[in-house]
Amino acid sequence: MAPPKRVQSSRNEGKIILALRAFYSGQFQSAAEAARTFHVSKTSLLRRIYGVNP
């Protein structure tokens, strides 16, 4: 059984934050690389980086 949406959303948010921190700290040369490593959407990560509201 899949976890409830709230739990899944919270986990995804945490992974996006980790990916952002890793990208900004220079651990990755591209946002796409950070997104792949942390298993998050590249589009979501780029929107956070550029400050675009969904």
N, C-alpha and C positions, 0 to 999 in steps of 0.2 A: 504494500500500500504506500502511495506517495505521501510525503509530509504535507501538512496543511500549507496553503498558499502563503500565509503570514510567515511561517518558519522558512519556507523556501525563499521568499523575498528578502528576508533578513540575512540569510546566508549569502545570497547573491550580492547584496549591498556590501557585506563585509569583504567579499572577494574583490569587488570593484575598488573599494578603499585601499586594500592591500596592493592591487595592481597600480593604482594611482601613485601611492607612496613609492613603490619600487621604480616606476617610470621617472618620477620627479627626482629621485635620489641618484639616477644615472645607472641603475642596474640593467636597464634595457635601452637599446638604441632607438626602438620604435614602440609606439603604442600597440601596434598589432602584435608584436612579440610578447609584450606584457599581457595582452588579452588572451593570447593562446596559452601562455604559461599558467594563468590563473583561471582559465576556462570561463571567461566572461565575453560578452559581445563586444567586438571591436567598435561598433557604432556607439554603444552605450559609453564605453570608455572615452572615445573621442569627444562625445558630447560633453562629458564632464570636464575634459581638458580644455575645451573651447568655451565652456560656460553656456552651452545652448540648452534651453529648457525644452523638454519633450512635448 
